[in-house]
Amino acid sequence: MADNNKYVSAGGCKEAVCVDAGRVYDSCSDKDCLEDLRLFFTERDQMVIDHAVSIRAKKAEVIGTYIDVEALPFNRGYYSCDITFFFGVTLEVYSGHGTGCCNVRGVAIFQKKVILFGSEGNVKVFTSEFCPDHHDRQEMPTRNMPRCNVQVAEPVVLSARLVEKCDCGCKCDCAASCIPAYVCEQYGGNFVDCGTEKLVLVSLGIFTIVQLIRNVQMLMPIYDFCMPAKECCPNTENPCDIFKKMCFPVDEFFPPKGESNCSC
């Protein structure tokens, strides 16, 4: 690496150094309404669904994603980001006949494609990792491809309905075999795909930000080292004395009334 360019400016900058960091070349945000996604269940939970008379969705969460980045052949510098979301949805299921409700968990799948600019690079990247008392391990070479970073807020459950199998109007093109093994382990078994009497369709709302990031070398101004301004003081106070210093959580008992800034 070249020598640092040292100088002192009027703003207090002492030197400029070259750093290797991830630069966001392109990004986009989206608001998707996912209608009638089919929920997949394990064999045990599917039996509960087959005997259900009504259901109610309690919550949904993102339990994993698959992200694949490929260069577009006829548009240099642009990349296709194929994202597969796996949602875990918890339901309250009512079977009738005087029985109480029970909770079951299912998995829904949604696929999304985004095209972003990520610039070009035609080199192989080799790195090593230091191992104490051993030879430095050489990592496998990687393509100089941008990486896709996906941020997603917790899904909003819009609706859930129970339908007969022949009335299914779901839009999911995936089968239960698309669900990865680590998800199956969390749910205690494999998911069933066919031979069931009833299906559950859910509608979710999600907010996402997709970024295409590439590692580049940038010249950055350095002002000074970051020295903490606060001392590390041991906590020797009585727990009750600490509790007395806490403010009363008024908002927990009386939710604040504020005007919505949402623009639909």
C-alpha positions, 0 to 999 in steps of 0.5 A, a space after each residue: 500500500 502506498 505511503 499515507 498522505 499526511 497533512 493538517 487542514 483547518 478542520 483538524 484532519 491529521 492524515 488520509 489513509 487507505 481503507 478497504 470497506 464496503 461501498 453501497 453502489 445501488 439500493 432500493 426499498 420496497 413495500 410488498 403485499 403478499 396475498 394468499 401464500 400457502 403455509 406448509 406444515 409438518 405431518 403432525 400439524 397438518 393433521 390438526 389443520 385437516 380437522 380445524 373449523 377456524 383459525 386465527 393468525 397470531 404472528 409472523 417472522 422471517 426465519 431465513 433467506 436465500 440470496 443469489 447474485 448473478 451478472 446480467 449478460 447484456 447489461 454490464 455492471 448490473 446484477 440480478 438479486 434473486 431473494 427467497 424469503 422463508 416466513 414462520 407463521 404461528 396460528 391458533 387453530 380451533 377444532 370445535 366440538 368443545 375442544 380448546 384451541 391449540 397453536 401450530 406453526 407453518 412456513 410460507 415461501 416468497 420469491 423476489 427479484 431485484 436488478 441493481 447496479 454493482 459496477 464491474 470487476 474481473 479479478 479473483 480475490 485471495 485472502 488468508 486467515 492467521 492461525 496461531 501455532 499453525 501455517 496461515 490458512 489460505 481461503 478459497 478464492 472468490 469472485 470479485 462480485 458485489 454482495 447483496 444485503 437484504 434488510 426486512 422488517 417483521 412481517 405484518 399479518 394481514 389475513 389468514 384463511 382456511 380453504 379446502 384443497 380443491 379451492 386453493 388459489 394460492 400463488 406460491 410456485 414452491 413445494 415443501 421440498 424448497 424448505 431448507 433442512 435447518 428450517 425443518 429441524 426447527 419445526 421437528 420434521 419434514 413438511 408435507 406437500 400433498 395428500 391433505 384435505 385443507 390448506 391455510 392461506 396467509 397474506 403478509 405485508 413486508 418492508 424491505 431494503 436491498 443493497 448491492 455492496 462491493 469492497 473498494 479501497 477508499 482514501 479517508 480523512 483521519 482526525 484522531 483516535 477514538 478514545 472513550 469519553 466515559 470511565 468504566 465504573 464498577 457497579 457497587 450500588 444496591 439493586 433496589 437503589 438502581 431500580 429507584 432511579 429508573 423512570 416510571 414507564 408511563 408510555 407502557 400504561 398509557 400509550 402516547 397519542 401521536 399523529 401518523 406520519 405514514 403516507 400511503 
